[in-house]
Amino acid sequence: MCWSPFTFLAECYERKSVLITSNLVFSESDKIFQDPMTTACAVDRLVHHAVIPELSGPSYCAEAAKTRSAKPDKETL
């Protein structure tokens, strides 16, 4: 069965714990869901009873990518 993101959230809503990570802020949720009403309902289900930590500071992934790109490739030596 292939579920849409909204169907998944609706099925889990107040039944199970859900952990979601994203680089999108809530105002950009329309990039995931199909229409404004679905977006509003999905965000409502996400934030109800939610703990939303906001992480700031340097990105470990970005730093690792910089380190990898700064090292010479073994094949080019």
Contacts in CASP RR format, 6 or more apart in sequence:
PFRMAT RR
TARGET T0000
AUTHOR 0000-0000-0000
METHOD contacts of the structure
MODEL  1
MCWSPFTFLAECYERKSVLITSNLVFSESDKIFQDPMTTACAVDRLVHHA
VIPELSGPSYCAEAAKTRSAKPDKETL
3 11 0 8 1.000
4 34 0 8 1.000
5 32 0 8 1.000
5 33 0 8 1.000
5 42 0 8 1.000
6 33 0 8 1.000
6 38 0 8 1.000
6 41 0 8 1.000
6 42 0 8 1.000
9 18 0 8 1.000
9 42 0 8 1.000
9 45 0 8 1.000
9 46 0 8 1.000
10 41 0 8 1.000
10 45 0 8 1.000
12 18 0 8 1.000
13 45 0 8 1.000
13 48 0 8 1.000
14 48 0 8 1.000
14 49 0 8 1.000
18 46 0 8 1.000
20 46 0 8 1.000
24 31 0 8 1.000
24 32 0 8 1.000
26 43 0 8 1.000
26 47 0 8 1.000
29 39 0 8 1.000
29 42 0 8 1.000
29 43 0 8 1.000
30 36 0 8 1.000
30 39 0 8 1.000
32 39 0 8 1.000
32 42 0 8 1.000
33 39 0 8 1.000
33 42 0 8 1.000
END
